[in-house]
Amino acid sequence: MKNHYITALALSCFTLSASVTAADIKVIHAGTLLTLAGESPLTEHTLVITDGIITTIEKGYGAGPFATSQDTIEIVDLKNSFVMPGLMDMHVHLQGELGPKNDSEALRMSDADVAMQSVYFAKKTLLAGFTTVRDLGAKSEQIYALRDGINKGWVDGPRIIASGGVSVTGGHGDVDGMSPDLLDKYTSKTICDGPYDCRRATRRAIKFGADVIKITSTGGVLSDTNTGTGQQMDDDELREVIQTAHALGRKVASHAHAAQGINAALRAGVDSIEHGSYADKESIKLMKQSGAYLVPTLLAGDTVVAMANAAGADFMSPAIKAKAIKVGGDMMKNFTAAYKAGVNIAYGTDSGVSHHGDNAKEAVLMSQAGMTNSDILKSATINAARLIDMSDSLGSLAVGKQADIIALPTSPLKHIDALLNVPFVMKAGVIYKR
């Protein structure tokens, strides 16, 4: 059977003993191949993938390795495509999307409904070319189940690095905007006060399955409160969470808008700053000293500004609307300053604020802010893999690494908006979109 992308070959050589396991082999013929963002693309190369792992990268269009009669081999024709590593989004929220029905959905949707919706959003994200994501805020039991279900092959979705959230009472990350009885009902057991209580909350989050700890060192735009976007977790609470997480082998990501909260988190040893809307010269100095990553989420800022200014934005309270217009409007220029100063940047969208599947729009905004196309691709591949300590298996195309691969009709090095339409997606050797 033939189509635009793939020709299946049946090779019959000889019969091996029943003890030999059949291999799944895919041979990709890539017209243009970017193995490592920042390097020059290759032309007319072949990748051989065996059971989800890249086993060969060679010049020319080879027919692949010798195969036994028990193996299956497919030749994937991408001779007219730009082939590169799968994209990685370091800040998503797969359990929902911002909109006017959020309040009613919170009351009407069961945990099972939320889980099913998350499956839908995960599939949309994968088909957009994002093969790995870091989810930084969700109902823990459901997001861990989705992560594990994807890993087991039960449902289709990107590889998920799932967080456990630790926040202070009344801060961003705690529940708000509800009646008092509901506030008590929905308060998480990882809300904490004081350093020792925050140590407990961190240990609990990790005990129940967190791959990474998400803290909120400052206020947030979408908290339905007028407490602002300044520092909310105290320095001793930040230090305790980060030290405890690191001792248990987990990194820490900090939601942070105002410079004071950004800098407090960086001094405490945080691994990434999410948003970083008002990073100042001290913030940049601390990030460069520690190697911490900035995850800019420009798409979230762009989205909330558009929502707040649109007709029918009454679902946003006055406090949220004011913060959205102010913070969202300021994010771009502060990101430009951080990028030009040379801080580490990992790609992240805050999708869930924006629509899932639109993750590539972040790349367009990063380009508008002055980031080169090559550096954008680095942020979504190499840098993202480093942030989650998975450089040995993800972030580039090399022998021994996972076959997370996307293909585009045009080069994103020339036109970054090529990422907006990804017609071929492979994750771990499985083709999800042709």
HELIX and SHEET records of a PDB file:
HELIX    1   1 ASN A  102  ARG A  108  1                                   7    
HELIX    2   2 ASP A  111  LEU A  127  1                                  17    
HELIX    3   3 SER A  140  ASN A  151  1                                  12    
HELIX    4   4 PRO A  180  TYR A  186  1                                   7    
HELIX    5   5 PRO A  195  LYS A  207  1                                  13    
HELIX    6   6 ASP A  235  ALA A  247  1                                  13    
HELIX    7   7 ALA A  259  ARG A  267  1                                   9    
HELIX    8   8 LYS A  281  SER A  290  1                                  10    
HELIX    9   9 LEU A  298  ASN A  309  1                                  12    
HELIX   10  10 ALA A  313  PHE A  315  5                                   3    
HELIX   11  11 PRO A  318  ALA A  341  1                                  24    
HELIX   12  12 LYS A  361  GLN A  368  1                                   8    
HELIX   13  13 ASN A  373  SER A  379  1                                   7    
HELIX   14  14 ILE A  382  LEU A  387  1                                   6    
HELIX   15  15 ILE A  416  LEU A  420  5                                   5    
SHEET    1   A 5 ILE A   6  LEU A   9  0                                        
SHEET    2   A 5 THR A  72  PRO A  85 -1                                        
SHEET    3   A 5 ASP A  24  LEU A  33  1                                        
SHEET    4   A 5 LEU A  42  THR A  50 -1                                        
SHEET    5   A 5 ILE A  53  LYS A  59 -1                                        
SHEET    1   B 5 ILE A   6  LEU A   9  0                                        
SHEET    2   B 5 THR A  72  PRO A  85 -1                                        
SHEET    3   B 5 ILE A 405  LEU A 408 -1                                        
SHEET    4   B 5 PHE A 424  LYS A 427 -1                                        
SHEET    5   B 5 VAL A 430  LYS A 433 -1                                        
SHEET    1   C 4 LEU A  87  VAL A  92  0                                        
SHEET    2   C 4 PHE A 130  ASP A 135  1                                        
SHEET    3   C 4 ARG A 159  VAL A 168  1                                        
SHEET    4   C 4 ILE A 191  CYS A 192  1                                        
SHEET    1   D 8 LEU A  87  VAL A  92  0                                        
SHEET    2   D 8 PHE A 130  ASP A 135  1                                        
SHEET    3   D 8 ARG A 159  VAL A 168  1                                        
SHEET    4   D 8 VAL A 212  THR A 216  1                                        
SHEET    5   D 8 LYS A 251  ALA A 256  1                                        
SHEET    6   D 8 SER A 272  HIS A 275  1                                        
SHEET    7   D 8 TYR A 293  VAL A 295  1                                        
SHEET    8   D 8 ASN A 344  ILE A 345  1                                        
END                                                                             
